[in-house]
Amino acid sequence: MSQETRTPRTDDDASDLHSIDLVELWTIVVQARLLIAVIVTLSVGVSIGYAYSITPQYRTNVLLQLEKREHGLSGVADLGSVWGGYELPTEAEIEIIRSRSVLSPAIDALQMDLNVFPVHHPVFGEAIAEARDEGALVPPFLGLVGYAWGGERIKVDRLELPLELQGRELHLVARGGDAYELQRADGVVLLSGKVGEAAASADRTVRMFVSVLVANPGTPFTVSKSNRIAAINGLGTQLSILERGRSTGIIELSYTGPDPVRIARILDAIATSYLRQDVERRSAEAAKTLEFLQQQLPELKARVEAAETTLAEHRAKVGAVDLTVAGQDLVEAASRTDAELSALQLQQAEMRERFTPSHPAMVALDEKMKRTIAARDRYEAQLRRLPSAEQDSARLLRDLRVATELYVLLLNKSQELSVVKAGTVGDVRIVDPAYVPTAHFKPLKRRIATIGLIIGLVFGVAAAFLRRALDRGIQSPEVLERTVGLAVYAAIPHSDEQRQLDREWERAGRPGSPALAIEAPRSLTMEGIRSLRTALQFALMDAPSNVIAIAGSIPGVGKSFTALNLAHSIAEIGKRVLLIDCDLRRGSLHRAFGLRYEGGLSELLAGTLAFEAALHQRSAQLHFIKSGRFPPNPSEVLMSARFRSLIEDARGRYDVVLLDAPPVLPVTDGVLVAQAAGISFLVVREGKSSARELEEALRRLRQNGVTAKGAIFNDLGRGGHRRYGGYGYGYTYGYTQGAAPTGLRAVWRQLLREFKRLIPR
């Protein structure tokens, strides 16, 4: 069994992988900066538009305090402290606030089941109306009649609808002169009326009264009246109720809506309704207790009279009997016990109407009654041990005292409850009434815009990575060599200078197109071209001829740009160079020389133009032959013996002959030009050329007996990535001549250098 041998990864390799990941991720983002900027702009724009299209919502609140309540018989509880005070259950009171008995009066007082709103234009109509509304009616915006544009006012005091129309949207249309029409959604007129007059339909099922209507003729309003239960449920859903703190008894009611004045009125109406309901509940309890006491008073009065009569008869019969001090104390203690027991019996009778026997309060009352009865029995046993004469006198005196005390006490409480019933104060008080808010609660425009910015960044970066994942273009020379197996002779950096030069020439109206080798010879891109020139000198040593074909797999990879600047670069070192535009379908090199396309290669191959007449001298070392008129059969022209004879003649006259060949994949012209060359190169553009396209181009060349010498990686770092690895330059190439960068540009370059120094290679 063999053991697998693995080469351990060194720290340098790990560092290199880490730096590649970091730089590549940053490169993807930088290359897609325009896409990210567009997505962020759209996201922020949509967010801002959404924020301004939302109707502003306002919020206000009311604070209520629930005070402690003593339950049971009001005023009788002090006869026997069976219950004591306890706090009002907050959860129960919150549900009471949401109940129909509390919300219905608020809905009736403010007509909350009736909704009337002006109809605005669907596209920013509400925002325009809000901006133009200065308290007075404004004319239609841009003459658009049929919408509300600001200053409209309406007040509907009464609206009666049959059941089938409740909850449905109706339209009230102003007709001018205080006249209006109420229509169904399908346009059927239900009634016509005037402001300040009662209106009704023909069958009298729809009745309406409008007291105020200020609107331009033709302005519509949406009118709807909800079912009472639906209105109550809707109000209860929108109403927010919570307790502040834990067991504080402070309840906060909050409400949100588009009208700050209306929401304040709604909350005040709900708080007032709840307060009135609580007072009425307390008053009802007092009335019920008073009724109970009034039922007990005649019986107690009869008991007092009977006790007085019995005591008087006893004294008349046996005479006055003086009790000892111990006997008097015993009679007083027994009297108090009997009075307490009687009070407990009254409370028990009242509680039976409210609680079941298993209720905790009833159980506690029963326990206390048992203890009181046991105490009474002890006192009675002690009284029985007194002498016979004292026993009868003590018993009768005790009965009289108990009956008298209980009767007097209940009589006083009855009078007190009569006063309480007339001026009952509830257990709820309004701590803070509702206020009219001046600032809207939502939308939070800054927060929405910030969220839009974050979402735009997230989706923009995600789109950048998705585009990179779906992009089949080759992104680096290393990937090109690894996937296609084609040697990269040079990497030409992206040229911002070329783009700037094109814009300057276009603004100046200068003919032709600027050559980077002439206008910006010190640029980093030209240093990449010079690196290619050096590599070609070694490649030409083993080549069968000095004819070099610069081709590409597809259009747009920059082969003409490479051929033009390479020709200038070779001419700089004193070699005679002939540049021929062999693209007889879309040749464009003549623009770089400021020439027209006529009188070039196609005329030369057709025999209508001499070789010397087709030459254009750019310098003493650089000559150029343009493509000429585009023939109908470019492939046949390039297959002719004249083309090969031309190339043979040119290779003897010049040190280097550069052929700007057409793309290989779309047409066969590129293969024909490559067959006439000594060596051929494929230009590969970063992010545009794919491995499949290059493999197909190489296959076509091999089928026709042409082997590509190598590749020229063009436009490297076009997204802002300037780290070239082993190709081109990994540092900033400087010259002693010319002004050095200053200001922010110099600081930025210094920061880039420091950042690169921190990244391990």
C-alpha positions in Angstrom: 0.0 0.0 0.0 1.6 3.2 -1.2 1.7 6.4 0.8 0.6 9.5 -0.9 3.3 12.2 -0.8 2.1 15.8 -0.4 4.0 18.9 -0.7 3.4 21.1 2.3 2.2 24.5 1.6 4.5 27.2 2.8 3.7 30.4 4.6 4.5 32.3 1.4 1.9 30.3 -0.5 -0.7 30.9 2.1 0.0 34.6 2.2 -0.2 34.8 -1.6 -3.5 33.0 -1.6 -4.8 35.4 1.1 -3.6 38.4 -0.8 -5.1 37.1 -4.1 -8.5 36.6 -2.4 -8.4 40.1 -0.9 -7.3 41.9 -4.0 -9.6 40.0 -6.3 -12.7 40.7 -4.1 -11.8 44.4 -4.1 -11.2 44.3 -7.9 -14.6 42.8 -8.5 -16.2 45.6 -6.6 -14.2 48.3 -8.2 -14.8 47.0 -11.7 -18.5 47.0 -11.1 -18.5 50.4 -9.5 -20.8 51.9 -12.2 -23.3 49.0 -11.9 -23.2 49.4 -8.1 -23.7 53.2 -8.4 -26.7 52.7 -10.7 -28.3 50.2 -8.4 -27.6 52.4 -5.3 -29.0 55.4 -7.1 -32.1 53.6 -8.2 -32.6 52.1 -4.7 -32.2 55.5 -3.0 -34.4 57.2 -5.6 -37.2 54.6 -5.1 -36.8 54.9 -1.3 -37.1 58.7 -1.4 -40.0 58.5 -3.8 -41.7 56.0 -1.5 -41.1 58.1 1.5 -42.6 61.2 -0.1 -45.6 59.2 -1.5 -46.6 57.9 1.9 -49.3 59.8 3.7 -47.7 61.3 6.9 -48.9 59.6 10.0 -49.1 61.3 13.4 -49.2 59.7 16.9 -50.5 61.0 20.2 -51.2 59.4 23.5 -53.3 59.6 26.8 -52.1 58.5 30.2 -54.7 57.0 32.6 -54.1 56.1 36.3 -56.0 53.1 37.8 -56.4 53.7 41.6 -56.9 51.1 44.2 -60.4 50.1 44.9 -62.1 48.5 47.9 -64.6 45.9 46.8 -67.7 44.6 48.6 -70.3 46.7 50.4 -69.2 50.3 50.2 -69.1 51.6 53.7 -69.9 48.2 55.2 -66.4 46.8 54.7 -65.3 48.6 57.9 -67.6 46.5 59.9 -65.6 43.5 59.0 -62.3 43.8 57.2 -62.8 40.6 55.3 -61.6 41.9 52.0 -59.2 44.7 52.4 -58.0 46.7 49.3 -56.4 45.3 46.2 -55.3 46.8 42.9 -57.5 46.9 39.9 -56.4 44.2 37.4 -54.7 46.1 34.6 -55.2 43.4 32.0 -58.9 43.4 32.7 -59.2 47.2 32.4 -57.3 47.1 29.0 -59.9 44.7 27.7 -62.7 46.9 29.1 -61.2 49.9 27.1 -61.3 47.8 23.9 -64.9 46.7 24.6 -67.9 47.9 22.6 -69.4 49.7 25.6 -66.4 52.1 25.7 -65.6 52.4 22.0 -69.2 52.9 20.8 -69.7 56.3 22.4 -66.4 57.5 21.0 -67.4 56.3 17.5 -70.8 58.0 17.7 -69.3 61.2 19.1 -66.8 61.6 16.2 -68.6 59.7 13.5 -65.7 57.4 13.1 -67.7 54.9 11.1 -68.0 57.6 8.4 -64.9 58.2 6.3 -64.7 61.0 3.8 -61.4 61.8 1.9 -60.6 63.8 -1.2 -59.4 61.9 -4.2 -55.8 62.9 -5.2 -53.9 62.1 -8.4 -52.3 58.7 -8.1 -48.8 59.9 -9.0 -47.5 62.3 -6.2 -50.9 63.9 -6.1 -51.2 63.9 -2.4 -47.6 65.3 -2.0 -48.5 68.1 -4.4 -51.7 68.9 -2.6 -50.0 69.0 0.7 -47.3 71.4 -0.6 -49.9 73.7 -2.2 -52.4 73.6 0.6 -52.2 77.0 2.4 -55.6 77.0 3.9 -57.5 78.2 0.8 -58.8 76.4 -2.2 -56.2 76.3 -5.1 -57.0 75.8 -8.8 -56.3 72.4 -10.4 -52.6 71.6 -11.0 -51.7 71.9 -14.7 -55.4 72.1 -15.5 -56.0 68.4 -14.4 -59.7 68.5 -13.3 -61.2 65.7 -11.4 -58.7 65.5 -8.6 -58.1 67.3 -5.3 -55.1 69.6 -5.4 -55.2 71.3 -2.0 -57.5 73.4 0.2 -60.6 71.1 -0.2 -62.9 70.8 2.9 -66.0 68.8 3.5 -68.1 67.9 6.6 -70.8 65.2 6.4 -73.0 65.4 9.5 -75.2 62.5 8.8 -75.2 59.5 6.4 -77.7 56.7 6.5 -77.2 53.8 4.2 -78.9 50.4 3.7 -77.1 47.3 4.8 -75.9 46.4 1.3 -74.1 49.8 0.9 -72.4 49.8 4.3 -68.7 49.2 3.9 -68.7 50.0 0.2 -66.9 52.9 -1.3 -69.1 55.7 -2.7 -68.1 58.9 -4.5 -69.3 62.4 -3.6 -68.7 64.8 -6.5 -68.9 68.6 -6.2 -71.0 70.1 -8.9 -70.5 73.8 -8.1 -72.9 76.2 -6.5 -73.0 74.2 -3.3 -74.5 71.2 -5.2 -73.2 67.7 -5.0 -74.0 64.2 -6.1 -73.5 60.9 -4.2 -72.6 58.1 -6.6 -71.9 54.4 -6.4 -68.5 53.1 -7.6 -70.1 52.2 -11.0 -71.2 55.8 -11.5 -74.9 55.3 -10.6 -76.2 58.5 -8.9 -77.8 57.7 -5.5 -78.9 61.2 -4.6 -78.4 64.9 -5.4 -78.3 67.6 -2.8 -77.1 71.0 -1.6 -74.9 72.1 1.3 -76.9 72.8 4.4 -80.0 70.9 3.2 -81.1 67.3 4.0 -80.9 65.1 0.9 -82.5 61.7 0.3 -82.7 59.1 -2.4 -85.9 58.4 -4.3 -86.7 55.4 -2.2 -85.6 57.2 1.0 -83.1 54.4 1.9 -80.1 56.8 1.5 -80.2 60.0 3.6 -77.4 62.6 3.8 -76.6 66.0 5.3 -73.6 67.9 4.2 -72.8 71.1 6.2 -69.5 72.2 4.6 -68.2 71.6 1.0 -65.3 73.6 -0.4 -64.0 72.2 -3.6 -63.6 72.9 -7.3 -66.4 71.7 -9.6 -65.8 68.0 -10.5 -63.6 67.3 -7.5 -64.5 63.8 -6.1 -64.5 62.6 -2.5 -64.5 59.0 -1.4 -67.3 58.3 1.1 -67.8 55.1 3.1 -69.7 54.2 6.2 -68.6 51.1 8.0 -70.8 48.6 9.8 -70.8 49.5 13.6 -69.1 46.2 14.6 -66.5 46.6 11.8 -65.8 50.2 13.0 -65.4 49.1 16.6 -63.1 46.3 15.6 -61.1 48.6 13.4 -60.7 51.2 16.1 -59.7 48.5 18.6 -57.1 47.2 16.3 -55.5 50.6 15.6 -55.7 51.5 19.3 -52.5 50.7 21.2 -52.9 50.1 24.9 -50.1 49.1 27.3 -49.1 49.5 30.9 -46.2 51.6 31.7 -43.9 49.7 34.1 -44.9 46.7 36.1 -48.0 46.9 38.4 -47.9 50.7 38.2 -51.6 51.1 37.3 -50.5 53.7 34.6 -52.1 52.8 31.2 -51.0 54.5 28.0 -53.4 54.8 25.1 -51.8 55.8 21.7 -53.4 56.2 18.3 -51.9 56.9 14.9 -53.5 58.6 11.9 -53.1 61.1 9.1 -55.0 63.9 10.8 -53.3 65.2 14.0 -56.4 67.0 15.3 -58.7 64.1 14.7 -56.5 61.5 16.4 -56.3 63.7 19.5 -60.1 64.0 19.5 -60.4 60.2 19.1 -58.2 59.5 22.1 -59.9 62.1 24.3 -63.3 60.6 23.4 -62.1 57.1 24.3 -60.7 58.3 27.6 -63.8 60.2 28.4 -66.0 57.3 27.5 -63.9 55.0 29.7 -64.0 57.4 32.6 -67.8 57.8 32.3 -68.2 54.1 32.1 -66.1 53.6 35.3 -68.1 56.3 37.1 -71.3 54.8 36.1 -70.1 51.4 37.2 -69.1 52.8 40.6 -72.4 54.6 40.9 -74.3 51.4 40.1 -72.4 49.6 42.8 -73.3 52.3 45.3 -76.9 52.2 44.3 -77.0 48.4 44.6 -75.4 48.5 48.0 -77.8 51.3 49.1 -80.8 49.1 48.0 -79.4 46.2 50.0 -79.0 48.3 53.1 -82.5 49.8 52.8 -83.9 46.3 52.7 -82.0 45.4 55.9 -82.9 48.5 57.9 -86.6 47.7 58.7 -85.6 44.3 60.0 -82.8 45.7 62.1 -85.1 48.4 63.5 -87.7 45.7 64.4 -84.9 43.8 66.2 -84.0 46.9 68.2 -87.6 47.5 69.2 -88.1 43.9 70.2 -84.9 43.9 72.3 -85.9 47.1 74.1 -89.4 45.6 74.9 -88.0 42.4 76.2 -85.4 44.1 78.4 -88.1 46.4 79.8 -90.5 43.6 80.6 -87.7 41.7 82.3 -86.7 44.6 84.5 -90.4 45.2 85.4 -90.8 41.6 86.4 -87.6 41.0 88.4 -86.4 44.5 89.0 -83.1 46.1 88.2 -80.2 43.7 88.5 -76.7 45.2 88.7 -73.9 43.4 86.9 -70.5 43.0 88.3 -67.5 44.5 86.6 -66.5 41.1 85.1 -70.1 40.6 83.9 -70.1 44.0 82.2 -66.8 43.3 80.4 -68.1 40.0 79.3 -71.3 41.5 78.0 -69.4 44.2 76.0 -67.0 41.6 74.5 -70.0 39.3 73.5 -71.8 42.3 72.0 -68.8 43.2 69.8 -68.6 39.6 68.6 -72.2 39.5 67.8 -72.0 42.8 65.9 -69.0 41.6 63.9 -70.9 38.3 63.1 -73.9 40.2 61.9 -71.8 42.4 59.7 -70.1 39.3 58.2 -73.5 37.8 57.5 -74.6 41.0 55.7 -71.4 40.8 53.6 -72.0 37.2 52.9 -75.5 37.9 51.6 -74.2 40.7 49.3 -71.3 38.6 48.0 -73.5 35.6 47.1 -75.0 37.8 44.4 -71.6 38.3 42.8 -69.4 35.2 43.6 -69.7 31.5 43.8 -69.2 29.6 47.1 -65.8 28.4 45.8 -64.5 31.9 45.2 -61.4 32.8 47.3 -63.2 35.8 48.8 -66.1 33.6 49.8 -63.8 31.0 51.3 -61.9 33.7 53.3 -65.2 35.1 54.6 -66.4 31.6 55.6 -63.2 31.1 57.6 -63.5 34.4 59.4 -67.2 33.7 60.2 -66.1 30.3 61.7 -63.6 32.1 63.9 -66.1 34.7 65.0 -68.7 32.0 65.8 -66.2 30.2 67.9 -65.4 33.4 69.8 -69.1 34.0 70.3 -69.6 30.5 71.7 -66.8 31.0 74.2 -68.4 34.2 75.4 -71.7 32.5 75.8 -70.2 29.7 77.8 -68.7 32.2 80.1 -72.0 34.0 80.4 -73.7 30.8 81.4 -71.4 30.5 84.4 -72.8 33.8 85.8 -75.6 33.7 88.5 -79.1 33.0 87.1 -80.3 36.6 87.6 -77.3 38.1 86.1 -77.4 35.7 83.1 -80.8 36.8 82.0 -80.1 40.5 82.4 -76.7 40.2 80.6 -78.2 38.3 77.7 -81.0 40.8 77.2 -78.6 43.8 77.5 -76.3 42.2 75.0 -79.0 41.7 72.4 -80.1 45.3 72.8 -76.6 46.6 72.4 -75.9 44.5 69.3 -79.2 45.4 67.6 -78.8 49.1 68.4 -75.2 49.4 67.2 -75.8 47.5 64.0 -78.9 49.5 63.2 -77.3 52.9 63.9 -74.2 51.9 61.8 -76.2 50.8 58.8 -78.4 53.8 59.0 -75.4 56.1 58.9 -73.9 54.2 56.0 -77.2 54.4 54.1 -77.2 58.1 54.4 -73.5 58.3 53.3 -74.2 56.1 50.2 -77.1 58.4 49.3 -74.5 61.2 49.0 -72.0 59.0 47.2 -74.5 57.9 44.7 -75.2 61.5 43.8 -71.5 62.4 43.3 -69.6 59.2 42.6 -65.9 59.5 41.8 -64.4 56.6 39.7 -61.2 54.7 40.2 -59.7 56.1 37.0 -58.3 59.5 36.4 -56.8 61.1 33.3 -53.2 62.0 34.0 -52.3 63.4 30.6 -54.9 64.2 28.0 -54.2 63.8 24.3 -52.2 66.5 22.6 -52.2 67.6 18.9 -48.8 66.4 17.5 -46.9 68.9 15.3 -44.4 66.4 13.8 -45.4 63.3 11.9 -44.5 60.0 13.4 -43.8 58.3 10.1 -42.5 58.0 7.5 -39.0 58.5 8.7 -37.6 59.8 5.5 -34.0 59.8 6.5 -34.3 56.3 7.8 -36.0 55.1 4.7 -33.4 56.7 2.5 -30.6 55.2 4.6 -32.3 51.8 4.3 -32.5 52.3 0.6 -28.8 53.1 0.5 -27.9 50.0 2.4 -30.2 47.8 0.3 -28.7 49.4 -2.8 -25.2 48.6 -1.6 -26.1 45.1 -0.7 -27.8 44.3 -4.0 -25.2 46.3 -6.0 -22.3 44.3 -4.5 -24.3 41.1 -4.9 -25.0 42.0 -8.5 -21.3 42.6 -9.0 -20.4 39.2 -7.7 -23.2 37.6 -9.6 -22.1 39.2 -12.8 -18.6 38.1 -12.1 -19.8 34.5 -11.5 -21.8 34.5 -14.8 -19.0 36.3 -16.7 -17.0 33.8 -18.8 -14.4 36.4 -19.6 -10.8 35.8 -18.6 -9.7 38.1 -15.8 -6.0 37.6 -15.6 -3.0 36.3 -17.5 -2.5 33.5 -15.0 -6.0 32.2 -15.8 -5.4 32.5 -19.5 -2.2 30.4 -19.4 -3.8 27.9 -17.0 -7.1 27.4 -18.9 -6.1 27.8 -22.6 -2.4 26.9 -22.4 -1.4 29.9 -24.4 1.8 31.8 -23.4 1.2 35.4 -22.5 4.0 37.6 -24.1 2.9 40.8 -22.4 0.2 42.4 -20.4 -0.9 45.8 -21.6 -2.5 47.9 -18.7 -5.8 49.7 -19.1 -5.3 53.2 -20.5 -7.3 56.0 -19.0 -5.2 58.4 -21.1 -6.6 57.1 -24.4 -10.1 57.7 -23.3 -9.2 61.2 -22.1 -7.4 61.9 -25.4 -10.4 60.8 -27.5 -12.7 63.1 -25.5 -10.3 66.1 -26.0 -9.9 65.5 -29.7 -13.7 65.2 -30.1 -14.3 68.4 -28.2 -11.6 70.2 -30.3 -13.1 68.9 -33.5 -9.7 67.5 -34.7 -9.8 64.9 -37.4 -8.8 61.3 -36.8 -8.1 59.5 -33.6 -5.1 60.2 -31.3 -2.3 57.6 -31.0 -1.3 56.9 -27.4 2.3 56.4 -28.5 2.4 59.9 -29.8 0.2 61.8 -27.3 1.2 60.0 -24.1 4.4 58.1 -24.6 5.2 58.0 -20.9 2.0 56.3 -19.9 2.0 53.0 -18.1 0.1 51.5 -21.1 3.0 52.4 -23.4 5.4 50.7 -21.0 3.4 47.5 -21.5 3.6 48.0 -25.3 7.4 48.4 -25.0 7.5 45.2 -23.0 5.7 43.5 -25.8 8.2 45.0 -28.3 11.1 43.4 -26.4 9.3 40.1 -26.3 8.7 40.2 -30.0 12.3 40.8 -30.8 13.2 37.5 -29.2 10.2 35.8 -30.9 11.3 37.0 -34.3 14.7 35.2 -34.0 13.0 31.9 -34.5 10.3 33.1 -36.9 10.3 32.1 -40.6 9.7 35.8 -41.5 9.4 39.2 -40.0 5.7 39.4 -40.7 3.6 39.6 -37.5 -0.2 39.1 -37.5 -2.1 40.7 -34.6 -5.5 39.0 -34.5 -8.3 38.4 -32.0 -10.9 35.8 -31.4 -13.8 38.3 -31.5 -14.2 42.0 -32.3 -13.6 44.6 -29.6 -10.5 43.1 -27.9 -8.2 46.0 -28.9 -6.1 44.4 -31.7 -6.0 47.6 -33.8 -5.0 49.6 -30.7 -2.3 47.2 -30.0 -1.0 47.0 -33.6 -1.0 50.8 -33.9 1.0 51.6 -30.8 3.2 48.6 -31.3 4.2 49.9 -34.7 5.1 53.3 -33.2 7.0 51.6 -30.4 9.1 49.5 -32.9 9.7 52.5 -35.0 11.1 54.4 -32.0 14.1 52.1 -31.9 15.0 52.9 -35.5 13.5 49.9 -37.3 11.5 50.3 -40.5 7.9 49.2 -39.8 5.0 48.7 -42.3 1.6 48.6 -40.7 -1.2 47.2 -42.9 -4.9 47.3 -42.0 -6.0 43.9 -43.3 -9.6 44.2 -42.0 -11.5 44.6 -45.3 -14.8 44.6 -43.6 -14.5 47.0 -40.7 -11.0 48.5 -40.9 -10.5 51.6 -38.8 -6.8 52.3 -38.5 -7.0 55.1 -41.1 -8.7 57.3 -38.5 -5.6 57.2 -36.3 -3.7 58.8 -39.2 -6.5 61.3 -40.1 -7.1 59.7 -43.5 -10.1 58.5 -45.4 -10.5 54.8 -46.0 -10.3 54.9 -49.8 -7.1 54.1 -51.6 -5.7 51.3 -49.6 -5.2 47.5 -49.5 -8.3 46.6 -51.4 -7.4 48.9 -54.3 -3.8 47.7 -54.2 -4.9 44.0 -54.4 -7.4 44.9 -57.2 -4.5 46.3 -59.3 -6.0 49.8 -59.4 -3.4 51.4 -57.2 0.4 51.1 -57.1 2.3 50.1 -54.0 4.0 53.5 -53.5 0.7 55.3 -53.9 -0.9 53.2 -51.2 1.8 53.9 -48.7 1.3 56.7 -46.1 4.4 57.8 -44.2 3.8 58.6 -40.5 7.5 59.0 -39.9 10.7 58.1 -41.5 10.5 54.7 -39.9 6.7 54.0 -39.9 4.7 53.5 -43.1 1.0 52.6 -43.2 -1.4 51.0 -45.7 -5.1 51.5 -44.9 -7.8 49.0 -45.7 -9.3 50.9 -48.6 -12.8 50.4 -49.9 -14.6 47.4 -48.5 -14.9 44.9 -51.3 -18.0 42.5 -51.6 -15.7 39.5 -51.4 -13.0 40.2 -48.8 -12.1 36.5 -48.2 -11.5 35.9 -51.9 -9.3 39.0 -52.1 -7.2 37.9 -49.2 -6.8 34.4 -50.7 -5.4 35.9 -54.0 -1.8 35.5 -55.1 -1.6 39.3 -55.1 -1.9 39.4 -51.3 0.9 36.9 -50.8 3.0 38.7 -53.3 2.4 41.9 -51.5 3.5 40.4 -48.2 6.6 38.9 -49.8 7.5 42.2 -51.3 7.0 44.1 -48.0 9.0 41.8 -45.9 12.0 42.5 -48.0 11.6 46.3 -47.8 10.9 46.6 -44.0 12.4 45.2 -40.8 9.0 44.4 -39.4 5.6 44.1 -41.1 2.6 44.3 -38.8 -0.7 43.0 -40.1 -3.9 44.1 -38.3 -5.9 41.0 -38.9 -9.7 40.6 -38.7 -11.2 38.5 -35.9 -10.9 34.8 -36.3 -14.3 33.5 -35.2 -16.8 35.7 -37.1 -15.1 35.3 -40.5 -12.3 33.4 -42.2 -10.4 36.6 -43.1 -8.3 36.4 -39.9 -7.1 32.9 -40.6 -6.1 33.9 -44.2 -4.1 36.9 -42.9 -2.4 34.7 -40.3 -1.4 32.2 -43.0 0.6 34.9 -44.7 2.4 35.9 -41.5 5.6 34.4 -40.0 4.2 34.5 -36.4 0.7 35.2 -35.1 -0.5 36.6 -31.8 -4.0 36.6 -30.3 -5.1 39.7 -28.4 -7.1 38.8 -25.3 -9.0 41.5 -23.5 -9.6 41.3 -19.8 -13.2 40.3 -19.0 -14.3 40.2 -22.7 -12.5 37.2 -24.2 -13.6 33.8 -22.9 -11.7 30.5 -22.7 -14.2 28.8 -25.0 -13.8 31.4 -27.7 -10.0 31.3 -27.5 -10.0 27.5 -27.7 -12.2 27.7 -30.8 -10.0 30.3 -32.4 -6.9 28.3 -31.8 -8.6 25.2 -33.2 -9.5 27.1 -36.4 -6.0 28.4 -36.8 -4.5 24.9 -36.3 -6.9 23.5 -38.9 -5.5 25.9 -41.4 -1.9 25.2 -40.6 -1.4 28.2 -38.3 0.0 28.0 -34.8 -0.5 31.0 -32.6 2.8 32.0 -31.1 1.2 33.4 -28.0 -1.2 35.9 -26.5 -1.2 39.6 -25.7 -3.3 40.3 -22.6 -4.9 43.7 -23.2 -6.7 46.2 -21.0 -5.4 44.7 -17.8 -6.9 46.3 -14.7 -9.6 48.1 -16.6 -11.8 48.1 -13.5 -9.1 49.8 -11.4 -6.9 46.7 -10.5 -3.3 47.6 -11.0 -1.5 44.6 -9.6 0.1 42.7 -12.6 2.0 40.0 -10.9 4.8 38.7 -13.2 3.5 40.6 -16.3 4.2 44.2 -17.2 5.1 46.3 -14.1 4.3 45.8 -10.5 5.4 49.2 -9.6 4.8 52.8 -10.7 7.2 53.6 -13.6 8.4 57.2 -13.2 10.4 59.8 -15.2 12.6 62.5 -14.0 11.1 64.9 -16.5 7.7 66.3 -16.2 5.8 67.5 -13.1 5.3 65.1 -10.3 1.8 64.5 -9.0 0.8 66.8 -6.2 -2.1 67.4 -3.9 -4.8 64.7 -3.4 -3.4 62.7 -6.3 0.0 62.4 -4.6 -1.6 61.4 -1.3 -3.7 58.8 -3.0 -0.7 57.3 -4.8 1.2 57.2 -1.5 -1.7 55.4 0.2 -1.9 52.9 -2.6 1.8 52.2 -2.3 1.5 51.7 1.5 -1.5 49.4 1.0 0.4 47.3 -1.5 3.3 47.1 0.9 1.0 45.7 3.6 -0.3 43.0 1.2 2.0 40.0 1.1 2.8 38.6 -2.3 
